[in-house]
Structures are given as C-alpha cells and as structure tokens.
C-alpha cells in the first residue's frame, strides 16, 4: 500500500496546483470587470520587471530579451505565472498559520506520545 500514499501525495500536489491556477484566473477575470486599475498596475509592474531584468544584460542581448518578451507574448505568460506564484504564496502562508495555530491549541500530556485529542469548536 506504499504506492497508494505516493499516488495520494501526487494527486494532492496537482490538485493544489490546478486549484491555485484556476483561482488566479478567476481573480484576474473578476479584476477585469470590477477593478481594472489593479490589473493596469499589475501590467505596468511586470513590464517594469522585464525592462529592469533586460537592462542588466549586455548590449545586444538585453534588447533582444526585452523584444522577445514583449512581442512574442512572454509578458502575458510572465504576468499569469507571477500572479499564480503570488496566490500560492498567500495560500501557503494561510495554511502555515492555520497549522501553527492548531499545533499550539492541541492539548499535550507529558509522557504521552499518542496523537492529540480533537479540538472542540
């Protein structure tokens, strides 16, 4: 049954990835209709990052990278990817805080190595 836990872990990871990507796309869609100024800010911020990164490269390569990113749609994928990473970091921090809070609330008995009792809500 060792393979079952590996498959379960694999499925959990990919469900998290798919869920955060879908959540990001939904949030971007809602932002398009309800607060386009945030999307404009996000677009300008990611463009600034591309320009700054390209400016660090030597002469012909910096211009080439910037043109490739902006012309071939790399800026679009960079925006989506960075938004997904931001959503994942926020989800991770919420989950880490929740786990930390639960571990502090769990009753501990000296010398008892069994699992803690469930917490009544």
Secondary structure by P-SEA (a helix, b strand, c coil): caaaaaaaaaaaaaaaaaaaaaaaaaaaaaaacccaaaaaaaaaaaaaaaaaaaaaccaaaaaaaaaaaaaaaaaaaaaaaaaaaaaaaaaaaaaaaaaaaaaaacccccccccccccccc
